[in-house]
Amino acid sequence: MKKHILWPNLLLVLLAVVWMFPIFWLILTAFRSESGQFVSYIFPKEYTLENFKYLFSNNANFPFMLWLKNTLIVSICSCLLSTFITVSMAYVLSRLRFRLKKTILKTALVLNMFPAFMSMIAVYYILKAFDLTQTLLALVLIYSSTAALTFYIAKGFFDTIPKSLDESAMIDGATKFQIFTKITLPMSKPIIVYTALMAFMQPWMDFIFAKVIMGDNVPKYTVSIGLYSMINQTTVNTMYTTFAAGCLLIAVPITLLFIYLQKYYVEGITNGAVKG
């Protein structure tokens, strides 16, 4: 093998090992029988399934299955609402002409530059005024309300679809709604899958907003808050391996879903970035 090909390949292998090691370590820790946060070895001396059994037993102090249920409810509802809002917003800004269109695009671009947590306190008091704090509905509203600002990639994808198709359909008597549902949507599966996948993953990963909204309402926790609560100062040495098992359990379905939808995901983000 030529040198100019060998070294890049070796570098890629090294990067792959570095990237995969934390995952490999997490798997080993999840099956480790010995308790404790830090150990002087990588491979466990004994393997066990007790860490997973504890999670599935739905312990009163750490009801993991209830947290998983809460996260699924929030993820599914947020996914449906966010996908609908994002795709609709992107299609309108890509295809229709109206006043203030450029102003909306510029305003959304500027707002996207600010971190979401800057509005955290204001959002909390708004929800408190409507008596929605410590509810799953509050999380659904938070994750869905920002969907309209994430339309740029979807808009870029719609821009790549020839407008001549729309014009031909209008000549045949189709309305804009029929063009959207009968022509544009069937051709937009990649970007719809990408948008839905990103919206579905957000509640699994978010901690800051979920923690602020839920406070100390343990039965309404999502998995991110619940798992974090397992490793406080008093339980970190006894619950660390169980925490690792929980991390592994929530990573598996997301990973499998991503692998299954990877083709559409890559196509959606690639085409969406062409004119985004």
ABEGO torsion letter per residue (X at the ends): XBAAAAAAAAAAAAAAAAAAAAAAAAAAAAABABBEABBABABBABBBAAAAAAAAAGBAABBAAAAAAAAAAAAAAAAAAAAAAAAAAAAAAAABBBBGAAAAAAAAAAAAABBAAAAAAAAAAAAAAAGABGBAAAAAAAAAAAAAAAAAAAAAAAAABBAAAAAAAAAAGBBAAAAAAAAAAAAAAAAAAAAAAAAAAAAAABAAAAAAAAEABAAABBAAAAAAAAABAAAAAAAAAAAAAAAAAAAAAAAAAAAAAAAAAAAAAAAAAAAX
